[in-house]
Amino acid sequence: MEENHVPKQISEVEIPDSDEKKPNKVVTCLKANALTLATVGGVICGIIVGIILKETVGTFTKREVMYVGFVGDVFLRMLKSLILPLIISSLVSAIASLDISLSGRIAARIILFYISTTVIAVALGILLVATIQPGANHAGDVGTENDGEGQRNITTVDSLLDLVRNMFPPNIIQACMEQTRTNLIVPGNDVDQQDLYKWDIVEEIVSGTNILGLVVVAVVVGIALAQLGEEAITLANFFHSLMALSMKITSWIIKLSPVGILFLVIAKIIEMDDMETVLGQLGLYFATVMAGIMVHGFVILPLIFSIVTRQLPFRYIANMSQAIATAFGTASSSASLPVTIQCLEENNGVDPRVARFAVPIGTAINMDGTAIYEAVAAIFIAQIRQLELSVGNYIAISITATAASIGAAGIPQAGLVTLVMVLDTVGLPAEDVSLILAVDWLLDRFRTVINVMGDAFGAGIVNHLSQKELNTLPDDP
């Protein structure tokens, strides 16, 4: 009986193994991450092709740069067209799906994380620039040629008031296209022109979506819908449907990201001036900002994530690679918002109610990379000008840089505008922004990456902390 029984068992085990083919893990992984790999490849190829064109052709005219970047510009426009419906629908939908107490707790956790990491980023930037002192040995070496970008007369108080003022837009439709800001005009000869507080005040309307104002409006609408319950179920379902529609269109546009980012990067590379000369003057400043960005993005944020969630951050970061590549290519955390949400939900398994709540708020107020840059830039310029800074100056810079980064719009080089208020803190003129313009376009891309990573880590951490509460609620419709 034993002789007949054993062969039968072996036969039953061997036959399925010989008939079934095991899937190739490498091929499966490549198929699953094909778009992400293509997007990262677009960034790398764009840098390589741009450098080759720059070295072989030399100088390009503005029209030629425009032609090269046309495809990328169209891609960027398509992404930006989704910012408005995504921010409004995602926030309203997420808050309306939660009870008020849970919404409040999630919001408190998100805001606490974002403010905490921004303060850490500013402190890191100040520590690095005070230790390395990139401007100490180059006083007077850096040119002051200015193209006028980023300049306006302003005080720190005005900037902080503008931040609060834009949180409450008087016209919701106008907030979709414009925001207000304070400017000062030169007074008459009888007024001390060095005292900005005695200048005449003018309120300007500037182009650009008032993200912060729309976030506040969307949060208020979401809370109202949650309180109304069944009475407003039709309107709540409209925002749920609008969110689903926006994400569907996002999935179509994302498929174009490798090509769009390729041309965006090529255009930016061939547009730049002689980088060898620029880095000779600003190399240590560039290295200081990059050191802060790398330490914060790949050490501090992952460490916080690991401590809170008890998970290694490597897979989490890898799953965000498409959002990271999009952030680098577009230099806009707002334009990267739809990709960030999709990566969080589909790749990292973050609850949609948390992802759609955390990321839009992060796009408005979480700018860790910008905070590092503004702290380093202000102190670097002070070192160039041989201005001795006191402990009080450093504290003032840290507070102002934190507030300025929160008020920075999620658009390319928005940090240049808010840097003016940080310079005002230490008595430096707005014109000194020109000292760092030469490398700002490149640093802008790296700090945008850290901004997006901060949003992603914040969503992941809050999702982990809120799991028990989320499991008690019905799934998002």
Secondary structure, DSSP 4 states (H G I P E B T S, - for coil): -HHHHHHHHHHHHHHHHHHSPPPPHHHHHHHHTHHHHHHHHHHHHHHHHHHHHHHHH----HHHHHHHTHHHHHHHHHHHTTHHHHHHHHHHHHHHHS-HHHHHHHHHHHHHHHHHHHHHHHHHHHHHHHHH-TTTT-TTTS-----STT-----HHHHHHHHHHHTS-S-HHHHTTEEEEEEEE---TTS-TT-GGGSEEEEEEEES--HHHHHHHHHHHHHHHHHHGGGGHHHHHHHHHHHHHHHHHHHHHHTTHHHHHHHHHHHHHHHS--HHHHHHHHHHHHHHHHHHHHHIIIIIHHHHHHHHH-S-SHHHHHHTHHHHHHHHHH--TTTTHHHHHHIIIIIS---HHHHHHHHHHHHHH--HHHHHHHHHHHHHHHHHTT----HHHHHHHHHHHHHHHHH--SSTTTHHHHHHHHHHHTT--GGGGGGGHHHHHHHHHHHHHHHHHHHHHHHHHHHHHTHHHHHTSPPP-
